């Protein structure tokens, strides 16, 4: 077996990270005139989605 076959890696920044960087660059360059709350939306929306999924999972497990 080769050295690379045993290694599991997660490469790349991901869609949300790329979108976040794009929004920040566009805001700093003056291309978009959004508030910083919307520029940072990919971060807080991702966190909100994870929290929502945890709550739904908890409610499903509680009712079984």
C-alpha positions as CSV (number, residue, x, y, z in Angstrom):
1,X,0.0,0.0,0.0
2,X,1.2,3.5,-0.8
3,X,1.7,6.2,1.7
4,X,-1.2,8.2,0.4
5,X,-3.7,5.3,0.5
6,X,-3.7,5.2,4.3
7,X,-4.2,9.0,4.8
8,X,-7.6,10.5,5.1
9,X,-7.7,14.2,4.4
10,X,-10.2,16.9,4.1
11,X,-8.9,19.4,1.6
12,X,-10.3,22.7,0.5
13,X,-12.1,25.5,2.1
14,X,-15.7,24.5,1.3
15,X,-18.6,26.4,-0.3
16,X,-19.5,28.4,2.8
17,X,-15.9,29.5,3.4
18,X,-15.5,30.5,-0.2
19,X,-18.8,32.4,-0.2
20,X,-17.8,34.2,3.0
21,X,-14.4,35.3,1.6
22,X,-16.1,36.5,-1.6
23,X,-18.6,38.6,0.3
24,X,-15.9,40.1,2.5
25,X,-13.7,41.0,-0.5
26,X,-16.7,42.5,-2.4
27,X,-17.6,44.6,0.7
28,X,-14.1,45.8,1.3
29,X,-13.7,46.7,-2.4
30,X,-17.0,48.7,-2.4
31,X,-18.7,46.5,-4.9
32,X,-21.6,45.7,-2.5
33,X,-23.1,48.0,0.0
34,X,-24.5,45.5,2.4
35,X,-24.4,45.7,6.1
36,X,-21.8,43.6,7.8
37,X,-24.5,41.4,9.2
38,X,-25.4,40.3,5.7
39,X,-21.8,40.0,4.6
40,X,-21.2,37.6,7.5
41,X,-24.5,35.8,6.9
42,X,-22.9,32.5,5.7
43,X,-21.2,32.1,9.1
44,X,-24.2,32.8,11.3
45,X,-26.6,31.0,9.0
46,X,-24.4,27.9,9.1
47,X,-24.3,28.0,12.9
48,X,-28.1,28.5,13.0
49,X,-28.6,25.5,10.8
50,X,-26.5,23.3,13.0
51,X,-28.3,24.4,16.1
52,X,-31.7,23.8,14.4
53,X,-30.6,20.3,13.4
54,X,-29.4,19.5,16.9
55,X,-32.8,20.6,18.3
56,X,-34.7,18.6,15.7
57,X,-32.5,15.5,16.4
58,X,-33.1,16.0,20.2
59,X,-36.9,16.2,19.7
60,X,-36.9,13.1,17.5
61,X,-34.9,11.1,20.0
62,X,-37.0,12.4,23.0
63,X,-40.3,11.1,21.4
64,X,-39.1,7.6,20.7
